[in-house]
Amino acid sequence: MNSSAIVESGAMGRVAYARIAPNEDLLHGVEKLCLAEGFKNAFVRGALGSLIDGCLLKSDGSYLQIKGPAVEIVSLAGEVRTLADGSIRSSLSGVVADPDGQVYGGPFVAGLNPICMTFEVTLEEWLPDEPGQPA
């Protein structure tokens, strides 16, 4: 198996409870919330809501479209990171259920997961130690 691990020290910061509006993309909405709160890095700690339609990334690189309306998000986990160029990117994975009760899981595809009514999310700021500082 070819994998790598990154170990990072730091501290947890502020917590934000927020709402993402209808028709806004899940990933872009989480990124906007981080920008609005001044979070450079954050973890998703909780979420409640549904999508109009869902789109997950499959292991072969193709997309899995889940037709709604009201694709329920059963669980959501992930993080938001500031990249070297200063932009913010979210990486979110979860489990969703379609209107017929079929369950699917995987990473959400940015731009293809519009919020149905509203979406509640809890974000916790991550404050990594500066390089060269003792842990």
The first five atom37 places (N, CA, C, CB, O) and aatype in JSON, in Angstrom:
{
  "aatype": [12, 2, 15, 15, 0, 9, 19, 6, 15, 7, 0, 12, 7, 1, 19, 0, 18, 0, 1, 9, 0, 14, 2, 6, 3, 10, 10, 8, 7, 19, 6, 11, 10, 4, 10, 0, 6, 7, 13, 11, 2, 0, 13, 19, 1, 7, 0, 10, 7, 15, 10, 9, 3, 7, 4, 10, 10, 11, 15, 3, 7, 15, 18, 10, 5, 9, 11, 7, 14, 0, 19, 6, 9, 19, 15, 10, 0, 7, 6, 19, 1, 16, 10, 0, 3, 7, 15, 9, 1, 15, 15, 10, 15, 7, 19, 19, 0, 3, 14, 3, 7, 5, 19, 18, 7, 7, 14, 13, 19, 0, 7, 10, 2, 14, 9, 4, 12, 16, 13, 6, 19, 16, 10, 6, 6, 17, 10, 14, 3, 6, 14, 7, 5, 14, 0],
  "atom_mask": [
    [1, 1, 1, 1, 1],
    [1, 1, 1, 1, 1],
    [1, 1, 1, 1, 1],
    [1, 1, 1, 1, 1],
    [1, 1, 1, 1, 1],
    [1, 1, 1, 1, 1],
    [1, 1, 1, 1, 1],
    [1, 1, 1, 1, 1],
    [1, 1, 1, 1, 1],
    [1, 1, 1, 0, 1],
    [1, 1, 1, 1, 1],
    [1, 1, 1, 1, 1],
    [1, 1, 1, 0, 1],
    [1, 1, 1, 1, 1],
    [1, 1, 1, 1, 1],
    [1, 1, 1, 1, 1],
    [1, 1, 1, 1, 1],
    [1, 1, 1, 1, 1],
    [1, 1, 1, 1, 1],
    [1, 1, 1, 1, 1],
    [1, 1, 1, 1, 1],
    [1, 1, 1, 1, 1],
    [1, 1, 1, 1, 1],
    [1, 1, 1, 1, 1],
    [1, 1, 1, 1, 1],
    [1, 1, 1, 1, 1],
    [1, 1, 1, 1, 1],
    [1, 1, 1, 1, 1],
    [1, 1, 1, 0, 1],
    [1, 1, 1, 1, 1],
    [1, 1, 1, 1, 1],
    [1, 1, 1, 1, 1],
    [1, 1, 1, 1, 1],
    [1, 1, 1, 1, 1],
    [1, 1, 1, 1, 1],
    [1, 1, 1, 1, 1],
    [1, 1, 1, 1, 1],
    [1, 1, 1, 0, 1],
    [1, 1, 1, 1, 1],
    [1, 1, 1, 1, 1],
    [1, 1, 1, 1, 1],
    [1, 1, 1, 1, 1],
    [1, 1, 1, 1, 1],
    [1, 1, 1, 1, 1],
    [1, 1, 1, 1, 1],
    [1, 1, 1, 0, 1],
    [1, 1, 1, 1, 1],
    [1, 1, 1, 1, 1],
    [1, 1, 1, 0, 1],
    [1, 1, 1, 1, 1],
    [1, 1, 1, 1, 1],
    [1, 1, 1, 1, 1],
    [1, 1, 1, 1, 1],
    [1, 1, 1, 0, 1],
    [1, 1, 1, 1, 1],
    [1, 1, 1, 1, 1],
    [1, 1, 1, 1, 1],
    [1, 1, 1, 1, 1],
    [1, 1, 1, 1, 1],
    [1, 1, 1, 1, 1],
    [1, 1, 1, 0, 1],
    [1, 1, 1, 1, 1],
    [1, 1, 1, 1, 1],
    [1, 1, 1, 1, 1],
    [1, 1, 1, 1, 1],
    [1, 1, 1, 1, 1],
    [1, 1, 1, 1, 1],
    [1, 1, 1, 0, 1],
    [1, 1, 1, 1, 1],
    [1, 1, 1, 1, 1],
    [1, 1, 1, 1, 1],
    [1, 1, 1, 1, 1],
    [1, 1, 1, 1, 1],
    [1, 1, 1, 1, 1],
    [1, 1, 1, 1, 1],
    [1, 1, 1, 1, 1],
    [1, 1, 1, 1, 1],
    [1, 1, 1, 0, 1],
    [1, 1, 1, 1, 1],
    [1, 1, 1, 1, 1],
    [1, 1, 1, 1, 1],
    [1, 1, 1, 1, 1],
    [1, 1, 1, 1, 1],
    [1, 1, 1, 1, 1],
    [1, 1, 1, 1, 1],
    [1, 1, 1, 0, 1],
    [1, 1, 1, 1, 1],
    [1, 1, 1, 1, 1],
    [1, 1, 1, 1, 1],
    [1, 1, 1, 1, 1],
    [1, 1, 1, 1, 1],
    [1, 1, 1, 1, 1],
    [1, 1, 1, 1, 1],
    [1, 1, 1, 0, 1],
    [1, 1, 1, 1, 1],
    [1, 1, 1, 1, 1],
    [1, 1, 1, 1, 1],
    [1, 1, 1, 1, 1],
    [1, 1, 1, 1, 1],
    [1, 1, 1, 1, 1],
    [1, 1, 1, 0, 1],
    [1, 1, 1, 1, 1],
    [1, 1, 1, 1, 1],
    [1, 1, 1, 1, 1],
    [1, 1, 1, 0, 1],
    [1, 1, 1, 0, 1],
    [1, 1, 1, 1, 1],
    [1, 1, 1, 1, 1],
    [1, 1, 1, 1, 1],
    [1, 1, 1, 1, 1],
    [1, 1, 1, 0, 1],
    [1, 1, 1, 1, 1],
    [1, 1, 1, 1, 1],
    [1, 1, 1, 1, 1],
    [1, 1, 1, 1, 1],
    [1, 1, 1, 1, 1],
    [1, 1, 1, 1, 1],
    [1, 1, 1, 1, 1],
    [1, 1, 1, 1, 1],
    [1, 1, 1, 1, 1],
    [1, 1, 1, 1, 1],
    [1, 1, 1, 1, 1],
    [1, 1, 1, 1, 1],
    [1, 1, 1, 1, 1],
    [1, 1, 1, 1, 1],
    [1, 1, 1, 1, 1],
    [1, 1, 1, 1, 1],
    [1, 1, 1, 1, 1],
    [1, 1, 1, 1, 1],
    [1, 1, 1, 1, 1],
    [1, 1, 1, 1, 1],
    [1, 1, 1, 0, 1],
    [1, 1, 1, 1, 1],
    [1, 1, 1, 1, 1],
    [1, 1, 1, 1, 1]
  ],
  "atom_positions": [
    [[0.84, -1.17, 0.0], [0.0, 0.0, 0.0], [0.89, 1.24, 0.0], [-0.95, -0.01, 1.21], [1.84, 1.32, 0.78]],
    [[0.58, 2.18, -0.86], [1.37, 3.39, -0.98], [0.57, 4.55, -0.39], [1.75, 3.67, -2.46], [-0.31, 5.1, -1.05]],
    [[0.89, 4.92, 0.85], [0.18, 6.02, 1.48], [1.15, 6.86, 2.29], [-0.96, 5.5, 2.39], [2.26, 6.43, 2.61]],
    [[0.72, 8.07, 2.59], [1.54, 8.94, 3.42], [0.66, 9.57, 4.48], [2.25, 10.02, 2.57], [-0.55, 9.73, 4.3]],
    [[1.27, 9.91, 5.58], [0.54, 10.54, 6.67], [1.22, 11.86, 7.01], [0.49, 9.62, 7.92], [2.44, 11.99, 6.94]],
    [[0.4, 12.82, 7.37], [0.91, 14.11, 7.81], [0.49, 14.28, 9.26], [0.39, 15.3, 6.91], [-0.69, 14.18, 9.59]],
    [[1.44, 14.54, 10.12], [1.16, 14.79, 11.52], [1.4, 16.26, 11.77], [2.04, 13.9, 12.47], [2.46, 16.79, 11.43]],
    [[0.42, 16.91, 12.37], [0.48, 18.35, 12.56], [0.06, 18.67, 13.98], [-0.42, 19.09, 11.52], [-0.92, 18.12, 14.48]],
    [[0.79, 19.56, 14.64], [0.39, 19.99, 15.97], [-0.24, 21.38, 15.88], [1.6, 19.99, 16.95], [0.04, 22.15, 14.96]],
    [[-1.07, 21.66, 16.84], [-1.76, 22.94, 16.86], [-2.81, 22.95, 17.95], [0.0, 0.0, 0.0], [-2.76, 22.15, 18.88]],
    [[-3.77, 23.85, 17.81], [-4.82, 23.99, 18.82], [-6.15, 24.29, 18.14], [-4.48, 25.1, 19.83], [-6.2, 24.81, 17.02]],
    [[-7.21, 23.94, 18.83], [-8.53, 24.27, 18.35], [-8.83, 25.73, 18.7], [-9.61, 23.31, 18.94], [-8.39, 26.23, 19.74]],
    [[-9.58, 26.39, 17.83], [-9.92, 27.78, 18.06], [-11.41, 27.97, 18.27], [0.0, 0.0, 0.0], [-12.04, 27.23, 19.02]],
    [[-11.95, 28.97, 17.62], [-13.36, 29.33, 17.76], [-14.27, 28.3, 17.11], [-13.62, 30.7, 17.16], [-13.84, 27.49, 16.29]],
    [[-15.54, 28.34, 17.48], [-16.57, 27.49, 16.9], [-17.62, 28.39, 16.25], [-17.21, 26.54, 17.97], [-18.03, 29.38, 16.84]],
    [[-18.04, 28.02, 15.05], [-19.08, 28.78, 14.36], [-20.24, 27.84, 14.03], [-18.52, 29.45, 13.06], [-20.04, 26.75, 13.49]],
    [[-21.44, 28.28, 14.37], [-22.67, 27.59, 13.98], [-23.3, 28.47, 12.92], [-23.65, 27.34, 15.22], [-23.56, 29.64, 13.16]],
    [[-23.55, 27.91, 11.75], [-24.02, 28.76, 10.65], [-25.0, 28.02, 9.76], [-22.84, 29.26, 9.82], [-25.17, 26.8, 9.85]],
    [[-25.64, 28.8, 8.9], [-26.62, 28.26, 7.96], [-26.18, 28.58, 6.54], [-28.04, 28.85, 8.24], [-25.74, 29.69, 6.25]],
    [[-26.3, 27.58, 5.67], [-26.03, 27.77, 4.25], [-27.4, 27.86, 3.56], [-25.15, 26.59, 3.64], [-28.28, 27.04, 3.81]],
    [[-27.55, 28.84, 2.69], [-28.84, 29.13, 2.06], [-29.19, 28.13, 0.95], [-28.82, 30.54, 1.48], [-28.31, 27.44, 0.43]],
    [[-30.48, 28.06, 0.59], [-30.91, 27.18, -0.5], [-30.19, 27.5, -1.82], [-32.42, 27.32, -0.7], [-29.83, 28.64, -2.09]],
    [[-29.98, 26.47, -2.6], [-29.35, 26.52, -3.93], [-27.85, 26.8, -3.91], [-30.02, 27.57, -4.75], [-27.21, 26.75, -4.96]],
    [[-27.28, 27.08, -2.75], [-25.83, 27.28, -2.66], [-25.17, 25.91, -2.59], [-25.45, 28.15, -1.4], [-25.71, 24.99, -1.98]],
    [[-24.01, 25.77, -3.21], [-23.28, 24.5, -3.19], [-22.74, 24.24, -1.79], [-22.13, 24.52, -4.22], [-22.26, 25.15, -1.12]],
    [[-22.83, 22.99, -1.34], [-22.38, 22.59, -0.01], [-20.92, 22.98, 0.24], [-22.55, 21.1, 0.16], [-20.63, 23.65, 1.23]],
    [[-20.01, 22.56, -0.64], [-18.59, 22.83, -0.42], [-18.27, 24.32, -0.5], [-17.76, 22.06, -1.43], [-17.53, 24.84, 0.33]],
    [[-18.82, 24.99, -1.5], [-18.57, 26.43, -1.64], [-19.16, 27.2, -0.46], [-19.14, 26.95, -2.96], [-18.58, 28.18, 0.0]],
    [[-20.32, 26.75, 0.03], [-20.94, 27.39, 1.18], [-20.09, 27.28, 2.43], [0.0, 0.0, 0.0], [-19.96, 28.24, 3.18]],
    [[-19.51, 26.11, 2.66], [-18.63, 25.91, 3.82], [-17.38, 26.8, 3.68], [-18.22, 24.41, 3.95], [-16.93, 27.39, 4.66]],
    [[-16.84, 26.89, 2.48], [-15.68, 27.75, 2.25], [-16.02, 29.22, 2.52], [-15.16, 27.59, 0.81], [-15.24, 29.94, 3.14]],
    [[-17.19, 29.66, 2.05], [-17.62, 31.05, 2.28], [-17.8, 31.34, 3.77], [-18.94, 31.33, 1.55], [-17.45, 32.43, 4.23]],
    [[-18.33, 30.37, 4.51], [-18.49, 30.55, 5.95], [-17.13, 30.73, 6.63], [-19.22, 29.34, 6.57], [-16.98, 31.58, 7.51]],
    [[-16.15, 29.94, 6.21], [-14.8, 30.08, 6.79], [-14.23, 31.46, 6.47], [-13.86, 28.98, 6.24], [-13.65, 32.11, 7.35]],
    [[-14.39, 31.91, 5.25], [-13.92, 33.25, 4.88], [-14.61, 34.33, 5.71], [-14.15, 33.52, 3.38], [-13.97, 35.26, 6.19]],
    [[-15.93, 34.2, 5.88], [-16.7, 35.2, 6.63], [-16.28, 35.25, 8.1], [-18.19, 34.9, 6.53], [-16.29, 36.31, 8.71]],
    [[-15.92, 34.1, 8.66], [-15.52, 34.04, 10.07], [-14.02, 34.24, 10.27], [-15.93, 32.71, 10.66], [-13.56, 34.35, 11.41]],
    [[-13.26, 34.3, 9.19], [-11.82, 34.46, 9.3], [-11.09, 33.18, 9.66], [0.0, 0.0, 0.0], [-9.97, 33.23, 10.17]],
    [[-11.7, 32.03, 9.4], [-11.06, 30.74, 9.66], [-10.16, 30.4, 8.48], [-12.12, 29.61, 9.9], [-10.63, 30.3, 7.35]],
    [[-8.86, 30.23, 8.72], [-7.96, 29.8, 7.66], [-8.02, 28.29, 7.47], [-6.52, 30.23, 7.97], [-7.85, 27.78, 6.36]],
    [[-8.27, 27.59, 8.56], [-8.4, 26.13, 8.55], [-9.52, 25.77, 9.54], [-7.04, 25.42, 8.93], [-9.66, 26.41, 10.58]],
    [[-10.29, 24.75, 9.2], [-11.39, 24.36, 10.09], [-11.77, 22.91, 9.85], [-12.61, 25.27, 9.87], [-11.5, 22.33, 8.8]],
    [[-12.42, 22.34, 10.87], [-12.99, 21.01, 10.79], [-14.51, 21.12, 10.84], [-12.47, 20.1, 11.93], [-15.05, 21.98, 11.54]],
    [[-15.2, 20.26, 10.11], [-16.65, 20.18, 10.2], [-16.95, 19.29, 11.41], [-17.3, 19.6, 8.87], [-16.5, 18.15, 11.48]],
    [[-17.72, 19.83, 12.35], [-18.03, 19.1, 13.59], [-19.47, 18.59, 13.63], [-17.78, 19.97, 14.78], [-19.78, 17.73, 14.45]],
    [[-20.33, 19.1, 12.78], [-21.71, 18.65, 12.75], [-22.45, 19.29, 11.61], [0.0, 0.0, 0.0], [-22.04, 20.34, 11.11]],
    [[-23.53, 18.65, 11.17], [-24.3, 19.19, 10.06], [-25.7, 18.58, 10.06], [-23.59, 18.92, 8.71], [-25.9, 17.46, 10.54]],
    [[-26.64, 19.34, 9.52], [-28.01, 18.88, 9.41], [-28.64, 19.55, 8.2], [-28.82, 19.17, 10.7], [-28.67, 20.78, 8.11]],
    [[-29.16, 18.75, 7.28], [-29.83, 19.34, 6.12], [-29.89, 18.37, 4.95], [0.0, 0.0, 0.0], [-29.53, 17.2, 5.06]],
    [[-30.36, 18.91, 3.83], [-30.51, 18.08, 2.64], [-30.08, 18.84, 1.39], [-31.97, 17.61, 2.49], [-29.94, 20.06, 1.39]],
    [[-29.87, 18.08, 0.34], [-29.45, 18.61, -0.95], [-30.58, 18.46, -1.96], [-28.18, 17.89, -1.45], [-31.43, 17.58, -1.83]],
    [[-30.6, 19.33, -2.96], [-31.55, 19.15, -4.06], [-31.21, 17.84, -4.77], [-31.5, 20.37, -5.06], [-32.06, 16.96, -4.9]],
    [[-29.99, 17.72, -5.22], [-29.41, 16.51, -5.79], [-28.02, 16.37, -5.17], [-29.34, 16.57, -7.38], [-27.45, 17.35, -4.7]],
    [[-27.49, 15.17, -5.17], [-26.15, 14.95, -4.64], [-25.2, 14.45, -5.7], [0.0, 0.0, 0.0], [-25.62, 13.87, -6.71]],
    [[-23.93, 14.67, -5.47], [-22.91, 14.16, -6.38], [-21.68, 13.77, -5.57], [-22.54, 15.21, -7.48], [-21.07, 14.61, -4.9]],
    [[-21.32, 12.49, -5.64], [-20.18, 11.95, -4.91], [-19.13, 11.45, -5.9], [-20.62, 10.82, -3.96], [-19.45, 11.03, -7.01]],
    [[-17.88, 11.51, -5.47], [-16.78, 10.99, -6.28], [-16.62, 9.51, -6.02], [-15.45, 11.75, -5.97], [-16.54, 9.08, -4.86]],
    [[-16.58, 8.71, -7.07], [-16.38, 7.28, -6.95], [-14.89, 6.96, -6.97], [-17.11, 6.52, -8.09], [-14.07, 7.79, -7.38]],
    [[-14.53, 5.76, -6.52], [-13.12, 5.38, -6.42], [-12.41, 5.34, -7.76], [-13.01, 4.03, -5.76], [-11.19, 5.46, -7.81]],
    [[-13.16, 5.17, -8.86], [-12.53, 5.15, -10.19], [-12.4, 6.56, -10.79], [-13.33, 4.26, -11.13], [-11.96, 6.7, -11.93]],
    [[-12.79, 7.59, -10.04], [-12.68, 8.97, -10.52], [-13.93, 9.5, -11.2], [0.0, 0.0, 0.0], [-14.02, 10.69, -11.5]],
    [[-14.91, 8.63, -11.43], [-16.16, 9.09, -12.03], [-17.08, 9.63, -10.94], [-16.85, 7.94, -12.82], [-16.8, 9.5, -9.75]],
    [[-18.19, 10.25, -11.36], [-19.14, 10.84, -10.43], [-20.37, 9.94, -10.29], [-19.55, 12.24, -10.9], [-20.8, 9.3, -11.24]],
    [[-20.91, 9.93, -9.08], [-22.17, 9.25, -8.8], [-23.21, 10.32, -8.54], [-22.04, 8.25, -7.59], [-23.14, 11.03, -7.53]],
    [[-24.18, 10.45, -9.43], [-25.27, 11.43, -9.28], [-26.39, 10.78, -8.48], [-25.8, 11.94, -10.68], [-26.84, 9.68, -8.8]],
    [[-26.83, 11.46, -7.42], [-27.95, 10.99, -6.61], [-29.09, 11.98, -6.81], [-27.55, 10.85, -5.09], [-28.99, 13.14, -6.41]],
    [[-30.17, 11.51, -7.43], [-31.29, 12.38, -7.77], [-32.21, 12.6, -6.58], [-32.08, 11.79, -8.92], [-32.53, 11.67, -5.84]],
    [[-32.62, 13.84, -6.4], [-33.55, 14.23, -5.36], [-34.95, 14.3, -5.91], [0.0, 0.0, 0.0], [-35.28, 13.55, -6.83]],
    [[-35.76, 15.14, -5.41], [-35.37, 16.21, -4.48], [-35.19, 15.68, -3.07], [-36.41, 17.32, -4.49], [-35.65, 14.6, -2.71]],
    [[-34.5, 16.49, -2.28], [-34.26, 16.21, -0.87], [-33.42, 14.96, -0.65], [-35.57, 16.06, -0.15], [-33.89, 13.98, -0.06]],
    [[-32.19, 15.0, -1.11], [-31.2, 13.98, -0.78], [-30.69, 14.33, 0.62], [-30.01, 13.92, -1.85], [-30.02, 15.34, 0.81]],
    [[-31.01, 13.49, 1.6], [-30.68, 13.78, 3.0], [-29.22, 13.47, 3.29], [-31.59, 12.98, 3.94], [-28.7, 12.43, 2.88]],
    [[-28.57, 14.37, 4.0], [-27.21, 14.1, 4.45], [-27.32, 13.41, 5.81], [-26.35, 15.42, 4.54], [-27.8, 13.99, 6.78]],
    [[-26.86, 12.16, 5.86], [-26.92, 11.35, 7.06], [-25.73, 11.67, 7.96], [-26.95, 9.84, 6.71], [-25.87, 11.75, 9.18]],
    [[-24.56, 11.84, 7.35], [-23.37, 12.23, 8.11], [-22.46, 13.05, 7.2], [-22.61, 10.98, 8.66], [-22.49, 12.91, 5.97]],
    [[-21.66, 13.9, 7.82], [-20.75, 14.77, 7.08], [-19.49, 14.97, 7.91], [-21.41, 16.13, 6.73], [-19.57, 15.25, 9.11]],
    [[-18.34, 14.83, 7.29], [-17.06, 15.05, 7.95], [-16.12, 15.69, 6.95], [-16.47, 13.72, 8.51], [-16.28, 15.54, 5.74]],
    [[-15.14, 16.39, 7.45], [-14.15, 16.96, 6.55], [-13.47, 18.17, 7.14], [0.0, 0.0, 0.0], [-13.6, 18.48, 8.33]],
    [[-12.73, 18.84, 6.27], [-11.96, 19.99, 6.71], [-11.87, 21.03, 5.62], [-10.57, 19.56, 7.14], [-12.13, 20.76, 4.44]],
    [[-11.49, 22.21, 6.03], [-11.21, 23.32, 5.12], [-9.78, 23.74, 5.38], [-12.22, 24.52, 5.32], [-9.37, 23.89, 6.53]],
    [[-9.03, 23.93, 4.31], [-7.62, 24.3, 4.42], [-7.31, 25.5, 3.55], [-6.72, 23.12, 4.04], [-7.87, 25.66, 2.46]],
    [[-6.41, 26.34, 4.03], [-5.86, 27.41, 3.22], [-4.66, 26.85, 2.47], [-5.47, 28.65, 4.09], [-3.75, 26.28, 3.07]],
    [[-4.66, 27.02, 1.16], [-3.58, 26.51, 0.31], [-2.43, 27.51, 0.25], [-4.11, 26.21, -1.1], [-2.56, 28.64, 0.72]],
    [[-1.33, 27.09, -0.33], [-0.13, 27.93, -0.42], [-0.4, 29.25, -1.14], [0.97, 27.18, -1.13], [0.22, 30.27, -0.83]],
    [[-1.33, 29.24, -2.12], [-1.63, 30.47, -2.86], [-2.63, 31.38, -2.13], [-2.19, 30.11, -4.24], [-3.01, 32.43, -2.65]],
    [[-3.06, 30.97, -0.92], [-3.99, 31.78, -0.13], [-5.46, 31.45, -0.34], [0.0, 0.0, 0.0], [-6.31, 31.96, 0.38]],
    [[-5.77, 30.6, -1.3], [-7.16, 30.21, -1.52], [-7.59, 29.18, -0.47], [-7.36, 29.65, -2.96], [-6.76, 28.54, 0.16]],
    [[-8.9, 29.04, -0.32], [-9.44, 28.1, 0.66], [-10.13, 26.97, -0.09], [-10.44, 28.8, 1.63], [-10.85, 27.2, -1.06]],
    [[-9.9, 25.72, 0.36], [-10.52, 24.55, -0.25], [-11.1, 23.64, 0.82], [-9.5, 23.78, -1.12], [-10.46, 23.35, 1.83]],
    [[-12.33, 23.21, 0.58], [-12.94, 22.25, 1.49], [-12.82, 20.85, 0.92], [-14.41, 22.6, 1.75], [-12.83, 20.65, -0.3]],
    [[-12.69, 19.9, 1.8], [-12.65, 18.49, 1.45], [-13.65, 17.8, 2.37], [-11.19, 17.87, 1.59], [-13.38, 17.58, 3.55]],
    [[-14.82, 17.46, 1.82], [-15.91, 16.91, 2.63], [-16.34, 15.55, 2.1], [-17.1, 17.88, 2.66], [-16.46, 15.35, 0.9]],
    [[-16.58, 14.64, 3.01], [-17.1, 13.31, 2.68], [-18.31, 13.05, 3.55], [-16.01, 12.2, 2.86], [-18.45, 13.63, 4.63]],
    [[-19.18, 12.17, 3.08], [-20.34, 11.87, 3.89], [-21.15, 10.72, 3.37], [0.0, 0.0, 0.0], [-20.79, 10.04, 2.42]],
    [[-22.27, 10.53, 4.04], [-23.24, 9.51, 3.68], [-24.54, 10.24, 3.41], [-23.41, 8.42, 4.81], [-24.96, 11.1, 4.18]],
    [[-25.19, 9.88, 2.29], [-26.47, 10.49, 1.91], [-27.5, 9.4, 1.64], [-26.3, 11.41, 0.65], [-27.17, 8.25, 1.35]],
    [[-28.78, 9.8, 1.74], [-29.87, 8.88, 1.42], [-30.77, 9.55, 0.39], [-30.68, 8.48, 2.69], [-31.15, 10.71, 0.56]],
    [[-31.09, 8.82, -0.67], [-31.98, 9.38, -1.71], [-33.44, 9.28, -1.25], [-31.78, 8.63, -3.06], [-33.71, 8.7, -0.2]],
    [[-34.38, 9.85, -2.02], [-35.8, 9.82, -1.61], [-36.38, 8.41, -1.44], [-36.62, 10.57, -2.63], [-37.39, 8.24, -0.76]],
    [[-35.76, 7.41, -2.05], [-36.23, 6.03, -1.92], [-35.56, 5.28, -0.77], [-35.99, 5.29, -3.21], [-35.84, 4.1, -0.55]],
    [[-34.68, 5.95, -0.04], [-34.01, 5.33, 1.1], [-32.71, 4.62, 0.77], [0.0, 0.0, 0.0], [-32.11, 4.01, 1.65]],
    [[-32.25, 4.69, -0.49], [-30.96, 4.1, -0.85], [-29.85, 4.96, -0.24], [-30.8, 3.99, -2.41], [-29.94, 6.19, -0.24]],
    [[-28.82, 4.33, 0.27], [-27.75, 5.03, 0.97], [-26.46, 4.94, 0.15], [-27.53, 4.44, 2.39], [-26.12, 3.89, -0.39]],
    [[-25.75, 6.08, 0.08], [-24.5, 6.18, -0.68], [-23.49, 6.95, 0.17], [-24.73, 6.88, -2.06], [-23.88, 7.74, 1.03]],
    [[-22.2, 6.73, -0.08], [-21.18, 7.46, 0.66], [-19.98, 7.77, -0.2], [0.0, 0.0, 0.0], [-19.71, 7.09, -1.19]],
    [[-19.26, 8.8, 0.2], [-18.03, 9.16, -0.49], [-17.77, 10.65, -0.4], [0.0, 0.0, 0.0], [-18.5, 11.38, 0.28]],
    [[-16.73, 11.11, -1.08], [-16.4, 12.54, -1.11], [-17.41, 13.32, -1.96], [-14.97, 12.75, -1.64], [-17.81, 12.86, -3.03]],
    [[-17.8, 14.48, -1.48], [-18.69, 15.36, -2.25], [-17.9, 16.09, -3.33], [-19.4, 16.38, -1.32], [-16.75, 16.47, -3.11]],
    [[-18.51, 16.29, -4.49], [-17.87, 16.98, -5.61], [-18.26, 18.45, -5.55], [-18.29, 16.34, -6.99], [-19.44, 18.79, -5.51]],
    [[-17.26, 19.32, -5.54], [-17.49, 20.77, -5.47], [-18.31, 21.25, -6.66], [-16.16, 21.53, -5.41], [-18.07, 20.87, -7.8]],
    [[-19.3, 22.1, -6.36], [-20.12, 22.7, -7.39], [-21.32, 21.88, -7.82], [0.0, 0.0, 0.0], [-22.13, 22.35, -8.63]],
    [[-21.46, 20.66, -7.3], [-22.54, 19.77, -7.76], [-23.42, 19.25, -6.62], [-21.95, 18.6, -8.5], [-24.07, 18.22, -6.76]],
    [[-23.44, 19.97, -5.5], [-24.24, 19.57, -4.35], [-25.03, 20.75, -3.81], [-23.35, 18.96, -3.26], [-24.69, 21.28, -2.75]],
    [[-26.09, 21.18, -4.52], [-26.86, 22.34, -4.09], [-27.74, 22.04, -2.87], [-27.72, 22.84, -5.23], [-28.39, 21.0, -2.8]],
    [[-27.75, 22.97, -1.92], [-28.56, 22.85, -0.72], [-30.04, 22.92, -1.09], [-28.2, 23.96, 0.31], [-30.43, 23.72, -1.95]],
    [[-30.86, 22.09, -0.44], [-32.29, 22.05, -0.75], [-33.01, 23.22, -0.07], [-32.9, 20.71, -0.31], [-33.37, 24.18, -0.75]],
    [[-33.25, 23.18, 1.22], [-33.93, 24.29, 1.91], [-32.88, 25.14, 2.63], [-35.01, 23.76, 2.93], [-32.48, 26.19, 2.14]],
    [[-32.46, 24.67, 3.77], [-31.32, 25.29, 4.45], [-30.43, 24.17, 4.96], [-31.78, 26.24, 5.62], [-30.83, 23.01, 5.0]],
    [[-29.23, 24.54, 5.34], [-28.28, 23.55, 5.82], [-27.55, 24.15, 7.01], [-27.28, 23.13, 4.69], [-26.95, 25.21, 6.91]],
    [[-27.6, 23.46, 8.13], [-26.94, 23.91, 9.35], [-25.6, 23.19, 9.47], [-27.83, 23.66, 10.62], [-25.52, 21.98, 9.24]],
    [[-24.57, 23.93, 9.82], [-23.25, 23.33, 9.95], [-22.5, 23.94, 11.13], [-22.44, 23.5, 8.64], [-22.63, 25.13, 11.42]],
    [[-21.71, 23.11, 11.79], [-20.84, 23.55, 12.88], [-19.4, 23.39, 12.43], [-21.11, 22.75, 14.2], [-18.98, 22.3, 12.05]],
    [[-18.66, 24.48, 12.48], [-17.24, 24.48, 12.09], [-16.39, 24.83, 13.3], [-16.98, 25.49, 10.94], [-16.75, 25.7, 14.09]],
    [[-15.27, 24.14, 13.44], [-14.32, 24.45, 14.5], [-12.98, 24.83, 13.87], [-14.15, 23.25, 15.48], [-12.41, 24.09, 13.07]],
    [[-12.52, 26.0, 14.25], [-11.27, 26.54, 13.7], [-10.09, 25.67, 14.15], [-11.07, 28.01, 14.16], [-10.04, 25.22, 15.29]],
    [[-9.15, 25.46, 13.24], [-7.9, 24.73, 13.54], [-6.76, 25.72, 13.38], [-7.71, 23.48, 12.6], [-6.63, 26.38, 12.34]],
    [[-5.93, 25.82, 14.41], [-4.81, 26.75, 14.43], [-3.51, 25.95, 14.5], [-4.92, 27.74, 15.62], [-3.01, 25.68, 15.59]],
    [[-2.96, 25.57, 13.34], [-1.72, 24.77, 13.37], [-0.55, 25.59, 13.9], [-1.39, 24.25, 11.95], [-0.48, 26.81, 13.7]],
    [[0.36, 24.91, 14.59], [1.58, 25.57, 15.07], [2.37, 26.09, 13.86], [2.44, 24.6, 15.93], [2.36, 25.48, 12.79]],
    [[3.05, 27.19, 14.05], [3.92, 27.73, 13.0], [5.09, 26.78, 12.81], [4.42, 29.17, 13.35], [5.58, 26.2, 13.78]],
    [[5.56, 26.62, 11.58], [6.73, 25.75, 11.34], [7.92, 26.23, 12.19], [7.12, 25.75, 9.83], [8.19, 27.43, 12.3]],
    [[8.6, 25.27, 12.78], [9.77, 25.6, 13.59], [9.47, 25.83, 15.05], [0.0, 0.0, 0.0], [10.39, 25.93, 15.85]],
    [[8.2, 25.92, 15.43], [7.84, 26.07, 16.84], [7.8, 24.7, 17.5], [6.47, 26.78, 17.0], [7.4, 23.72, 16.88]],
    [[8.23, 24.64, 18.77], [8.15, 23.34, 19.46], [6.7, 22.95, 19.71], [8.94, 23.38, 20.8], [5.84, 23.81, 19.93]],
    [[6.44, 21.66, 19.69], [5.08, 21.16, 19.92], [4.73, 21.14, 21.38], [4.91, 19.78, 19.35], [3.62, 20.74, 21.75]]
  ]
}
